[in-house]
């Protein structure tokens, strides 16, 4: 069983545990500071993320068996709470005829909605909307383009008990399952992260912060497991960002132009990156191509507009360092649109770069000033 | 080419200390108020919609509970996690963004069925239909944006929704959040 290494970075703390269910239990419980009517609080925590990642592959070969990847529990709460959930799971299959199902099992349907995007090739996804009342728990991808190739599944979720006013604990478990009886895997380096957004409460004020590790009837670790947790003063800022001060254009269809270079990163360290680039192409018939040179173990996806209604998608391939968007039409000539990406990578020998290139020689594509990339070390 | 490398600094000016512990199962650690840390809110900022916002209009309606009032001459990253719903499957929830004194670039991912997501760039995103068949069944709608505010005027960023069909049908947002930060 894989070890899960949650790293609660908001307070500089690190927790590690080994669990048969890869369970992480939220332990934040902010103080109620006002009584009376509902209080909407922006969080007092400066960076309320909870990260976790798989440290080993999770493999399963039976189409009627779930293998749990990650379980996220929120203990029973008296207040209304709001969380977002995100993740990038690397999946692979040993037979192209067998898709990799990524599922979400929920203890309370109405409290969580998810959008799952699971790849069927390097340029296509299947989608599943896990709605608040639906029993849908699986993405059902089609055929994979290649065997033993790692593709990224992205998921986004939102959890709140405000719809149900329930104070019961909830549990969301991500699982992997093959479409047929062949081996499929969720890969080491898959990343999960939850962000505490805030809460509302009409409870009376309290003067303490209870920090829950495990409470009530929740007991998802085996008896031999122990938790070591140390809360350390934060030593540095965790999210780093670069913004582009001057636009970068490129008319070459063969030579990439560099837009961002991420310097000062630690070799061997895994980073989570969000790219928000303002892209433009001088002609509607010329695609905006981009690549990410990360060093190693790239896993994620880039999206770029090809029309007002559909993006081009480029997924990672088996941990390659380079991803390139090769498609197609630009919605409006010289129009500026959001090009975005979400990926993780492990810093290699060279500094990671984000580069652009034109689909058509002589026609300029541009990364416009104000584009931003933000990133942070994770597990 | 020039780059601005800035540090987004969510962890400044933290005082106080928290305890260390090694814990078996079922432990609750209480920390007295005297040792509460104090934080400077320089990280993500949040806007939460806690009451349902409904409309039957086929023109975009501002979801004022999620409106961001920004600061002039700043750049922001904006992320939205919205729970959207429609009264019938044949009626889409259209999600867009309305801005004032802001240069905005965004993408909206709107679930159109159980198997597809519609994307929009710099325009209102028009979903064909949500999968939900009743108003209490919500699907996730995602917003990604960057916003560059003008030197003057009050910069605002406001999600909007409308009903797809001219025939009156209700669409709504349930609990939703937008979080944003300067860069």
Boltz contact constraints between the chains, C-beta under 6 A:
constraints:
  - contact:
      token1: [A, 40]
      token2: [B, 48]
      max_distance: 6.0
  - contact:
      token1: [A, 42]
      token2: [B, 46]
      max_distance: 6.0
  - contact:
      token1: [A, 44]
      token2: [B, 39]
      max_distance: 6.0
  - contact:
      token1: [A, 46]
      token2: [B, 10]
      max_distance: 6.0
  - contact:
      token1: [A, 46]
      token2: [B, 11]
      max_distance: 6.0
  - contact:
      token1: [A, 46]
      token2: [B, 39]
      max_distance: 6.0
  - contact:
      token1: [A, 46]
      token2: [B, 43]
      max_distance: 6.0
  - contact:
      token1: [A, 47]
      token2: [B, 10]
      max_distance: 6.0
  - contact:
      token1: [A, 47]
      token2: [B, 43]
      max_distance: 6.0
  - contact:
      token1: [A, 82]
      token2: [B, 48]
      max_distance: 6.0
  - contact:
      token1: [A, 82]
      token2: [B, 177]
      max_distance: 6.0
  - contact:
      token1: [A, 84]
      token2: [B, 81]
      max_distance: 6.0
  - contact:
      token1: [A, 113]
      token2: [B, 83]
      max_distance: 6.0
  - contact:
      token1: [A, 113]
      token2: [B, 138]
      max_distance: 6.0
  - contact:
      token1: [A, 113]
      token2: [B, 139]
      max_distance: 6.0
  - contact:
      token1: [A, 113]
      token2: [B, 140]
      max_distance: 6.0
  - contact:
      token1: [A, 115]
      token2: [B, 140]
      max_distance: 6.0
  - contact:
      token1: [A, 127]
      token2: [B, 115]
      max_distance: 6.0
  - contact:
      token1: [A, 127]
      token2: [B, 116]
      max_distance: 6.0
  - contact:
      token1: [A, 127]
      token2: [B, 117]
      max_distance: 6.0
  - contact:
      token1: [A, 129]
      token2: [B, 111]
      max_distance: 6.0
  - contact:
      token1: [A, 129]
      token2: [B, 114]
      max_distance: 6.0
  - contact:
      token1: [A, 129]
      token2: [B, 131]
      max_distance: 6.0
  - contact:
      token1: [A, 129]
      token2: [B, 139]
      max_distance: 6.0
  - contact:
      token1: [A, 131]
      token2: [B, 132]
      max_distance: 6.0
  - contact:
      token1: [A, 131]
      token2: [B, 137]
      max_distance: 6.0
  - contact:
      token1: [A, 131]
      token2: [B, 139]
      max_distance: 6.0
  - contact:
      token1: [A, 132]
      token2: [B, 137]
      max_distance: 6.0
  - contact:
      token1: [A, 132]
      token2: [B, 138]
      max_distance: 6.0
  - contact:
      token1: [A, 133]
      token2: [B, 137]
      max_distance: 6.0
  - contact:
      token1: [A, 156]
      token2: [B, 142]
      max_distance: 6.0
  - contact:
      token1: [A, 158]
      token2: [B, 81]
      max_distance: 6.0
  - contact:
      token1: [A, 158]
      token2: [B, 140]
      max_distance: 6.0
  - contact:
      token1: [A, 160]
      token2: [B, 175]
      max_distance: 6.0
  - contact:
      token1: [A, 162]
      token2: [B, 50]
      max_distance: 6.0
  - contact:
      token1: [A, 162]
      token2: [B, 175]
      max_distance: 6.0
  - contact:
      token1: [A, 197]
      token2: [B, 46]
      max_distance: 6.0
  - contact:
      token1: [A, 197]
      token2: [B, 177]
      max_distance: 6.0
  - contact:
      token1: [A, 198]
      token2: [B, 46]
      max_distance: 6.0
  - contact:
      token1: [A, 198]
      token2: [B, 48]
      max_distance: 6.0
  - contact:
      token1: [A, 200]
      token2: [B, 50]
      max_distance: 6.0
  - contact:
      token1: [A, 207]
      token2: [B, 33]
      max_distance: 6.0
  - contact:
      token1: [A, 208]
      token2: [B, 30]
      max_distance: 6.0
  - contact:
      token1: [A, 208]
      token2: [B, 33]
      max_distance: 6.0
  - contact:
      token1: [A, 209]
      token2: [B, 31]
      max_distance: 6.0
  - contact:
      token1: [A, 210]
      token2: [B, 28]
      max_distance: 6.0
  - contact:
      token1: [A, 210]
      token2: [B, 30]
      max_distance: 6.0
  - contact:
      token1: [A, 211]
      token2: [B, 29]
      max_distance: 6.0
  - contact:
      token1: [A, 212]
      token2: [B, 28]
      max_distance: 6.0
  - contact:
      token1: [A, 213]
      token2: [B, 23]
      max_distance: 6.0
  - contact:
      token1: [A, 213]
      token2: [B, 27]
      max_distance: 6.0
  - contact:
      token1: [A, 214]
      token2: [B, 25]
      max_distance: 6.0
  - contact:
      token1: [A, 214]
      token2: [B, 26]
      max_distance: 6.0
  - contact:
      token1: [A, 215]
      token2: [B, 28]
      max_distance: 6.0
  - contact:
      token1: [A, 227]
      token2: [B, 23]
      max_distance: 6.0
  - contact:
      token1: [A, 228]
      token2: [B, 22]
      max_distance: 6.0
  - contact:
      token1: [A, 229]
      token2: [B, 21]
      max_distance: 6.0
  - contact:
      token1: [A, 230]
      token2: [B, 20]
      max_distance: 6.0
  - contact:
      token1: [A, 231]
      token2: [B, 18]
      max_distance: 6.0
  - contact:
      token1: [A, 234]
      token2: [B, 11]
      max_distance: 6.0
  - contact:
      token1: [A, 234]
      token2: [B, 14]
      max_distance: 6.0
  - contact:
      token1: [A, 237]
      token2: [B, 7]
      max_distance: 6.0
  - contact:
      token1: [A, 237]
      token2: [B, 9]
      max_distance: 6.0
  - contact:
      token1: [A, 237]
      token2: [B, 11]
      max_distance: 6.0
  - contact:
      token1: [A, 239]
      token2: [B, 8]
      max_distance: 6.0
  - contact:
      token1: [A, 241]
      token2: [B, 6]
      max_distance: 6.0
  - contact:
      token1: [A, 241]
      token2: [B, 8]
      max_distance: 6.0
  - contact:
      token1: [A, 241]
      token2: [B, 183]
      max_distance: 6.0
  - contact:
      token1: [A, 242]
      token2: [B, 3]
      max_distance: 6.0
  - contact:
      token1: [A, 242]
      token2: [B, 5]
      max_distance: 6.0
  - contact:
      token1: [A, 243]
      token2: [B, 4]
      max_distance: 6.0
  - contact:
      token1: [A, 243]
      token2: [B, 183]
      max_distance: 6.0
  - contact:
      token1: [A, 245]
      token2: [B, 2]
      max_distance: 6.0
  - contact:
      token1: [A, 245]
      token2: [B, 4]
      max_distance: 6.0
  - contact:
      token1: [A, 246]
      token2: [B, 1]
      max_distance: 6.0
  - contact:
      token1: [A, 246]
      token2: [B, 2]
      max_distance: 6.0
  - contact:
      token1: [A, 248]
      token2: [B, 1]
      max_distance: 6.0
  - contact:
      token1: [A, 276]
      token2: [B, 146]
      max_distance: 6.0
  - contact:
      token1: [A, 278]
      token2: [B, 105]
      max_distance: 6.0
  - contact:
      token1: [A, 305]
      token2: [B, 121]
      max_distance: 6.0
  - contact:
      token1: [A, 308]
      token2: [B, 123]
      max_distance: 6.0
  - contact:
      token1: [A, 311]
      token2: [B, 119]
      max_distance: 6.0
  - contact:
      token1: [A, 337]
      token2: [B, 121]
      max_distance: 6.0
  - contact:
      token1: [A, 337]
      token2: [B, 122]
      max_distance: 6.0
  - contact:
      token1: [A, 338]
      token2: [B, 105]
      max_distance: 6.0
  - contact:
      token1: [A, 338]
      token2: [B, 106]
      max_distance: 6.0
  - contact:
      token1: [A, 338]
      token2: [B, 107]
      max_distance: 6.0
  - contact:
      token1: [A, 338]
      token2: [B, 121]
      max_distance: 6.0
  - contact:
      token1: [A, 340]
      token2: [B, 144]
      max_distance: 6.0
  - contact:
      token1: [A, 370]
      token2: [B, 148]
      max_distance: 6.0
  - contact:
      token1: [A, 372]
      token2: [B, 183]
      max_distance: 6.0
